[in-house]
Amino acid sequence: MTLYHFLIQATFSYLGTFTFGLFINLPQKALNSSSLIGMAGWLLYWFIFKLGYGSILGNFMAALLVGILGLFCSIKKKMPTTMFSSGLVPLVPGASSYQALSAFINSETTTAISKTIHVAMVAGAIALGYVTAQMIADLIYKRKNV
């Protein structure tokens, strides 16, 4: 893991989130923040994965970070949190989904089922991480208002 690899991962995760934000027509004041959040989430996932903890835990922790950073940005910029959820885009298991579909097409049933289960677990980890961030925010908000 060199500085070169870190810069490549950071640059392309930022650009990927940025172009997705352009594609879905995010407001200009949310575009850079959302891209930075996506980059931070991807880098956390990448570090956890490189440390050997696996993609499920990495995606959960990265989605949790994206959710928490999105909440902070939504408060700071006075915008809905959904404007910053595009930070989850780098975490989407697109390559695994493609491999699962390819295995189904090539009649490699065992590989296809294995890849499909992995995709479902990664997607579940992303959803669970993001929902956990929302629940944490709700608990903090309720305590401040009580």
C-alpha positions as CSV (number, residue, x, y, z in Angstrom):
1,M,0.0,0.0,0.0
2,T,1.9,3.0,-1.3
3,L,1.2,6.7,-1.6
4,Y,0.6,6.1,-5.3
5,H,-2.1,3.5,-4.6
6,F,-3.7,5.8,-2.0
7,L,-3.8,8.7,-4.5
8,I,-5.3,6.5,-7.2
9,Q,-8.0,5.2,-4.9
10,A,-8.8,8.7,-3.6
11,T,-8.9,10.3,-7.0
12,F,-11.1,7.8,-8.7
13,S,-13.5,7.4,-5.8
14,Y,-13.9,11.2,-5.7
15,L,-14.4,11.4,-9.5
16,G,-16.8,8.5,-9.6
17,T,-19.0,10.1,-6.9
18,F,-18.7,13.5,-8.6
19,T,-19.8,12.2,-12.0
20,F,-22.7,10.3,-10.5
21,G,-23.7,13.5,-8.7
22,L,-23.6,15.3,-12.1
23,F,-25.6,12.5,-13.7
24,I,-28.4,12.7,-11.1
25,N,-28.3,16.5,-11.1
26,L,-27.2,17.2,-7.5
27,P,-27.2,20.9,-6.6
28,Q,-23.9,22.5,-7.0
29,K,-23.5,23.3,-3.3
30,A,-23.9,19.6,-2.4
31,L,-21.7,18.1,-5.2
32,N,-18.3,18.6,-3.8
33,S,-19.3,17.6,-0.3
34,S,-21.0,14.5,-1.5
35,S,-17.9,13.6,-3.6
36,L,-15.6,14.1,-0.6
37,I,-18.0,11.9,1.5
38,G,-17.9,9.2,-1.1
39,M,-14.1,9.4,-1.2
40,A,-13.9,9.1,2.6
41,G,-16.2,6.1,2.6
42,W,-14.3,4.3,-0.1
43,L,-10.9,4.9,1.5
44,L,-12.3,3.6,4.8
45,Y,-13.6,0.5,3.0
46,W,-10.3,0.1,1.2
47,F,-8.2,0.3,4.4
48,I,-10.4,-2.2,6.2
49,F,-10.4,-4.6,3.2
50,K,-6.6,-4.3,2.9
51,L,-6.1,-5.0,6.6
52,G,-7.9,-8.3,6.0
53,Y,-11.2,-7.8,7.7
54,G,-13.2,-8.5,4.5
55,S,-15.6,-6.7,2.3
56,I,-18.7,-7.1,4.5
57,L,-17.3,-5.3,7.5
58,G,-15.6,-2.7,5.2
59,N,-18.8,-1.9,3.5
60,F,-20.7,-1.6,6.8
61,M,-18.2,0.7,8.3
62,A,-17.9,2.8,5.2
63,A,-21.7,3.2,4.8
64,L,-21.8,4.1,8.5
65,L,-19.2,6.8,7.9
66,V,-21.0,8.0,4.7
67,G,-24.3,8.3,6.7
68,I,-22.7,10.2,9.6
69,L,-20.8,12.6,7.4
70,G,-23.9,13.1,5.3
71,L,-25.8,14.0,8.4
72,F,-23.2,16.6,9.4
73,C,-23.2,18.1,5.9
74,S,-27.0,18.2,5.8
75,I,-27.0,20.2,9.0
76,K,-24.2,22.5,7.9
77,K,-25.6,23.2,4.5
78,K,-29.3,23.1,5.5
79,M,-30.1,20.4,2.9
80,P,-31.8,17.0,3.1
81,T,-29.6,14.1,3.9
82,T,-30.6,12.4,0.7
83,M,-28.4,15.0,-1.2
84,F,-25.4,13.3,0.3
85,S,-26.4,9.7,0.0
86,S,-24.7,9.6,-3.4
87,G,-21.5,9.0,-1.4
88,L,-22.6,5.4,-1.2
89,V,-22.0,5.0,-5.0
90,P,-18.3,3.8,-4.8
91,L,-19.4,1.0,-2.4
92,V,-22.0,-0.6,-4.7
93,P,-20.8,-4.1,-5.6
94,G,-21.0,-3.7,-9.4
95,A,-18.2,-6.0,-10.3
96,S,-19.5,-8.8,-8.1
97,S,-22.9,-8.4,-9.6
98,Y,-21.5,-8.6,-13.1
99,Q,-19.5,-11.8,-12.2
100,A,-22.6,-13.4,-10.7
101,L,-24.7,-12.7,-13.8
102,S,-21.9,-13.9,-16.1
103,A,-21.7,-17.1,-14.1
104,F,-25.4,-17.6,-14.4
105,I,-25.2,-17.1,-18.2
106,N,-22.3,-19.6,-18.5
107,S,-24.2,-22.2,-16.4
108,E,-21.7,-22.1,-13.5
109,T,-24.4,-22.5,-10.9
110,T,-22.2,-22.9,-7.8
111,T,-20.1,-19.8,-8.6
112,A,-23.3,-17.9,-9.6
113,I,-25.0,-18.6,-6.3
114,S,-21.9,-17.9,-4.3
115,K,-21.4,-14.5,-6.0
116,T,-25.1,-13.7,-5.7
117,I,-25.1,-14.4,-1.9
118,H,-21.9,-12.2,-1.6
119,V,-23.6,-9.3,-3.5
120,A,-26.7,-9.6,-1.2
121,M,-24.5,-9.6,1.9
122,V,-22.6,-6.5,0.7
123,A,-25.8,-4.7,-0.2
124,G,-27.2,-5.6,3.2
125,A,-24.1,-4.3,4.9
126,I,-24.3,-1.0,3.1
127,A,-28.0,-0.6,3.9
128,L,-27.4,-1.6,7.5
129,G,-24.5,0.8,7.9
130,Y,-26.5,3.7,6.5
131,V,-29.6,3.0,8.6
132,T,-27.4,2.7,11.7
133,A,-26.1,6.2,11.0
134,Q,-29.6,7.4,10.8
135,M,-30.6,5.7,14.0
136,I,-27.6,7.2,15.8
137,A,-28.6,10.6,14.6
138,D,-32.2,10.1,15.8
139,L,-30.9,9.0,19.2
140,I,-28.7,12.1,19.5
141,Y,-31.4,14.4,18.3
142,K,-34.0,13.0,20.7
143,R,-31.6,13.4,23.6
144,K,-31.0,17.1,22.8
145,N,-34.7,17.8,22.5
146,V,-35.8,16.0,25.7
